[in-house]
């Protein structure tokens, strides 16, 4: 898997984050470490940085552990969702970080593993959990939500024009037999959508599967919590880069960044008070996209939009430590009660439960 994984916009990600990671004791957070493609490239460019890698997928963490084995002394891997970033940093004794990366959406590992059920082009169990060890499956959603709830999910998360029609068809079909496979659901969606619509826009099940995946994994709710947490964690000069793959994610990123880039005052105020001045600046102009050559080599890059910001001032009224103080914190403690088990700097260091509490070692 690692041999064929191509991280999206890797050179641009490195180019944006590397200036914030110039020397020793700087901390980089890869909030979606996945197969460690971006992480490996960043450590190549910034060999003295410490990497904190988060992922909710235990299988992905195993791949990352293997890929980063030669850098074990500077890498900490944690089984956690990205909205648990504050708890992870607190556990590791870190008060600030210098770079953060989010590569959102479903990973190559998840798409290419038939048993995970993310793909609408191959038959598989209707699962779609990014962490297969916990939570409801897509089959649970499809087989238990009423028509109104299914319509909401498909319309809001999939931006599906025919959400009500699909939801009604699902409810009628599951009464005959519950859904257990992705192929049966994809076929139902295809048959339900008008023929004229099916001829354009790719696989007609794409939006339905996206919506179910987002619902199953609580992706947008987690992102709404994670973005301000990551922005708050940045040291002055620190940078945050986000790769989004659909409009719902990208709008959330754009709004979260814009709120920190513009002054927190009415637009007609002639003078900006110091405590209302922007704390971030844009590093990108709009959402940057992949080049035609990259898309040709890696079709999954076609939907990506990259946005980035840099912290230029501490939060108003907040007292921030210096750029490097406390960067390595207490990462080697054997146990920090109530948060996560740690066993050195190379992990996974532990497992965060759905509410941020500790589970067993991953």
N, C-alpha and C positions, 0 to 999 in steps of 0.2 A: 504493500500500500504506500509506504513512504517513497518508494522509488518513482511512482507515477503521480504523486501529489504535487501540484503546482500552485504555490500560494499566489493569490491575486494581487496585482500591483505591488509586488514585493520590493522592487527598486525604489518606488516612490515612497512606500511606507518607511523603508530604511532611511531614505534621504530626509524625510520629515522628522523622524524621531532621533536619529543619530546626533544632531547638534545639541540635544538636551541631555546627552549621555557621554560627556567628554572625558571623564576621569574616573578615579576609583571611588567606591562607595556610592555610586549612583544606582537607583533602583528602577527597573523596568517591569511593568505589569502587563502580561499578555492575558487579557481577561477571557479569551476564548482560544486557548493554546492549541487545541485540536491535534493535528499531526506534527506540530512544531515547525512548520515551514517558515512562517514569518519569524518565529523565535530564533531559529537557527541562523537565519540571515542577519538578524539584528545582533546576535552575539558574535558573529563573524566580524561585523562592522564595529562593534563596541565590546571588545574582549574583556574589559574590566567591569562591565555592568553586572549587577545581580538581577536575575530573572525570577519573578514570581509568576508562575503559570497556573491559571484557573481553568477548569473545565468541568461541566456536569456529567460528561460521558466517561465512565471508568475505562472503557476500551480505548478511547482517544488518549487518556493519560498514560496507558501502558505503551502506546506507540511513541508518545513524547518522551517517556522515560528512556526507552531504548535509543531513540534518535539523539538525545542529549546526554547520553551516558558519559561521554568524554568530558563533559562540563559539570559533572555532578557536584563539585564543590561550590558552584555559584548559582545553582538552580534549585528552586523550591516549587514543587508541583502540589496543587491542592484540589481535591474533589469538592467543587463548590460552584454554584451559579454566580454569575457576575454581579448580581445585586447584593451578594454577601461580601463584597469587597471590603467594606468598613470592618466587619468582624474578622476577616482574614488579616488585614493589616494590623488591627489591634492585637491579635494573637501573636503576630510576628514582631510586635514591638515597634512598628513603623509609624511615624507621625506624618510622613509625606513621601511622595515618589516623584520621579523625574520624567517618566514616560509611561503612557498607557495606550494599549491597542485593543480595540474591539473589532473582530471580524465576524459579523453577525450572520444569522441564518443557519441553514443546515450545512453540515460539513461533507466533504468528499467521502470520508469514511462511512457516514450514515447513509448517504445516497447510494453508495456502491455495495452496501451490505444488504442483500435481499431480505434477510430475516428481520431487519429493522422496520420495514414497511413504509419507508419515506417515498419511494419511487412509484409513480402512477404508470410507468411503462413496463413494469414486471410484476408478476403476481407474488404476493408475500403476505404474511400475517399483518392485519391492520393494527399496527402498534404505534409508531411515530414518536415514541418517547426518546428524548435525547439522553436521559438517564434511565435505562431499562430496569433498574433495580427498584424504582418507586413510581407511584402516581398512576393515574388513569391512562388508558390507551385510547387511540382513535376509535377502536371498536366500541369502547365504553361510551364515548360521546355519540357516535352514530346510532347506537342501539338504545340509548336511554334519554337523550334530549328530546323534548317535544318539538313540534314543527316550528313554533315561534322562536325557541332558543337556537335551533339549527339555522333558521333564517338569519337571525342576528349574527351568528358566528360566520356564516358564509358571506353575508353582505358586508360586515365590518372588517373582518380579517382577510377575506379573499377579494373584496370589492367585486363580487359576483353579481351581475345584473339579473341573473335568473335564480337568485338565492331561494326565493319562496317556492318556485317550481321544483327545484332540486330537493329542498327540504320535504315537501309534500310527497315526492316520489320515494324518498328514503323511508319515510314513516310507513307508507303503504307497502313497500317491498320488505321491510324488516318484519312486518306482521306475518308474512309468509315464512320467513327464515331469517334469523339474525345475521348481520354482516360479520364475517371473520377474515375476508381476504381483500386485498387492495384491488385486484383485477375486477371483482364483481362490482365494487363501488365505482371504479373508473368507467366501467361499461354502462352502469346506470346513468351516470352523469352525461356521458356521451349521447345516450338515447334520449335523455330528457331535454337537452338543449336543442333549440331549433336548428334544422339542417343548414340554413344559410349561415348561421353563426359558427357552426362546426368547421366550415371551410376556411376560416381565417383564424389567426392568432395562436397557432400551435395546438397542443393537446387540450381539449375542452375541460379535462379534469384538473388542470394545473391549479386554478384558483381555489377549487374545493380542497385539494390536498394541502395547499398553503394555509388555508384557513384552519383546517383541522390541526395541522402541526402547530400553529401559533396558539390555538386554544389548549391543546394537550400540554404544551410546555410553558404556558403562561409567559410567552416571550415578550410581549409588549409591556405587560405589567412589570416584569423584571427589568426591562430596559428603562422604563420611566423612573425606577429607583436607582438604577446603576449609573446613569449619566450624571446626575448631580453629585453622586458620591465620588465618582472618578474626577470630576472637575474640582471638587473640594479637596481632594487628596493631593493635587498637583502642587509642587514647590514652585516658587517664582522661577520662571524660565522653563518649567516643565511643559510637556506637550501631550495632547490627547489626539489620537487618530482613530477614526471610525470608518469601517467599510460596511455599507448597508446594501441590501439586495432587493428591496421592494419599497414602494413609495411610503408605506406606513412607517417603517423604520426610519427612512431618510428624513421625513418631515419631523419626526421626534428629535432626531439629532440636530437638524437645522435650527429648530426652535430653542432647544436647550443651549446650543452654542450662542445663538443670537442674543439670548437673554443676558449672557455674561459679556458679550462684546460691546453692546450698546450701553450708554449711561442709564442708570436707574432713576431717571427724572422725566417729567413731562417734556414733550418735544419742543415746546416754545419757551422753555426756561433759558434765559440768556447766559447764566453762569452755572457751571456744573460744580456742586459742592464736592470736596475731596472724597467724602465717604460714599458718594454716588458715582464715582468715576468707574469706567470699565475695568474689569480685572483680567480680561482675556483679549487677545487679538486674533483675527483670522490668519491662518497660514495658507488657506486655499481660497480660490475665487469660485464660488458655486460648488456643485458636486462634481468632482473630477471623475472621469471615466477611463476605461482601458482603451488602449490603442487598437486599431484593426488587427495589427500583427499579434497582439496578445490574445485577442478574442479568437483568432484563427487557431492559435496554439492551445488555448484553454477556453472553450466555449462558456464555461461557468463564470468567466469574468465579464460576460456581456452585460449583465444586469448591475454590476457593482457601481456604487457611487462613494467616493472618498471625500471626507471633510476632516479638517484638522484645525485646532486652536492651540495657542500658547498662553500660559499665565504670565501676565505682565505686572501684576500687583497682588499682594495678599488680600484675602477677603476683608471687607470693611470691618474694623473693630477687632480683627483676629490677630493674635500674636503667633507668628510663625517662626519656627526654628530656622537656622541657617540651611543653606542648600544641601549640605552633606551631613549635618548632625543627626545622629540616630538612624542613619540609613540602614544599618545592618541589625539594629535592634537586638532582640533576644531570640533569634531564630533557632538557637540550639538548645533551648530549654526542653526538658524531657516531657513535661506536661504542663499545660496551662488550663486550669480548672474551668470547666463549663464552656470551652470554646472549641478547641481542636487538639488532638494528640499530635505531637511533633517528635521526630526522631532524627534530627539533623537538618542539613540544608537541602537534601535531595529527597524527593518524595515519590508518590504523593505523600504529603505530610499528614493528611488526615481527611476526614469526611465531614462536611457540613451538612446538617439536615435541612429540611425545607424551611425551618424558621431560624436558621443560622446556628443552631446548637450542634454540638459535636456528635459524630457517630464514631464507629470503629475506624481503624486505619484502613485506607483504601488499598 
